[in-house]
Amino acid sequence: MYEELTTQAKQAVTELLDAAKLKPGKIFVVGCSSSEILGEKIGTHSSVEVAEAVFEGIHSVLHEHGVELAAQCCEHLNR
């Protein structure tokens, strides 16, 4: 399951980078919920494993393109 999430994240970010035509040095902002990725209500089924799988897919593509990652975290972590 986690390999599939990583693959899907890579594909999604690759498509977004192509559409947005982001150049090296630009910032890509991501906000997502591991609970929602699992099909649950936001904030009810947090998963470090899901977060790691998605991060790996996103970060690896952005790193290859020289694009910086900014993550929008859970509300309680942003305070």
C-alpha positions as CSV (number, residue, x, y, z in Angstrom):
1,M,0.0,0.0,0.0
2,Y,2.8,2.5,0.9
3,E,4.7,1.9,-2.3
4,E,1.5,2.7,-4.2
5,L,1.1,5.9,-2.3
6,T,4.6,6.9,-3.1
7,T,4.1,6.1,-6.7
8,Q,0.8,8.1,-6.8
9,A,2.4,11.1,-5.1
10,K,5.3,11.1,-7.6
11,Q,2.9,11.0,-10.5
12,A,0.7,13.8,-9.1
13,V,3.6,16.1,-8.4
14,T,5.2,15.4,-11.8
15,E,1.9,16.4,-13.5
16,L,1.6,19.5,-11.3
17,L,5.1,20.6,-12.0
18,D,4.6,20.2,-15.7
19,A,1.4,22.1,-15.7
20,A,2.7,24.9,-13.4
21,K,6.1,25.1,-15.2
22,L,7.8,25.6,-11.9
23,K,11.5,26.5,-12.2
24,P,14.3,25.6,-9.8
25,G,14.3,27.7,-6.6
26,K,10.5,28.0,-6.6
27,I,8.4,26.8,-3.7
28,F,5.8,24.0,-3.9
29,V,3.3,24.1,-1.0
30,V,1.6,20.9,0.1
31,G,-1.2,20.5,2.5
32,C,-2.8,17.1,3.1
33,S,-4.2,14.8,5.8
34,S,-3.0,11.3,6.2
35,S,-6.4,10.5,7.6
36,E,-8.1,11.7,4.4
37,I,-5.6,9.8,2.3
38,L,-6.8,6.7,4.1
39,G,-10.4,7.6,3.3
40,E,-11.2,8.7,6.9
41,K,-12.4,12.0,8.4
42,I,-9.6,14.5,8.8
43,G,-7.7,14.2,12.1
44,T,-9.1,10.8,13.0
45,H,-6.6,8.3,11.6
46,S,-3.2,9.9,11.5
47,S,-0.5,7.7,10.1
48,V,3.2,8.3,10.1
49,E,3.7,5.6,7.5
50,V,1.3,7.2,5.1
51,A,2.9,10.6,5.7
52,E,6.4,9.1,5.0
53,A,5.2,7.4,1.8
54,V,3.6,10.6,0.4
55,F,6.6,12.7,1.5
56,E,9.0,10.4,-0.2
57,G,7.1,10.6,-3.5
58,I,6.7,14.4,-3.4
59,H,10.2,15.2,-2.1
60,S,12.0,13.0,-4.5
61,V,10.4,14.7,-7.6
62,L,10.8,18.2,-6.2
63,H,14.5,17.6,-5.3
64,E,15.2,16.4,-8.9
65,H,13.7,19.6,-10.2
66,G,15.4,21.9,-7.7
67,V,12.0,23.0,-6.3
68,E,11.6,23.6,-2.5
69,L,8.9,22.0,-0.5
70,A,6.8,23.8,2.1
71,A,4.3,21.7,4.1
72,Q,1.1,22.9,5.6
73,C,0.8,20.8,8.8
74,C,-2.1,20.1,11.2
75,E,-3.6,23.1,12.8
76,H,-2.2,22.2,16.2
77,L,1.3,22.0,14.8
78,N,1.1,25.4,13.1
79,R,0.3,27.3,16.3
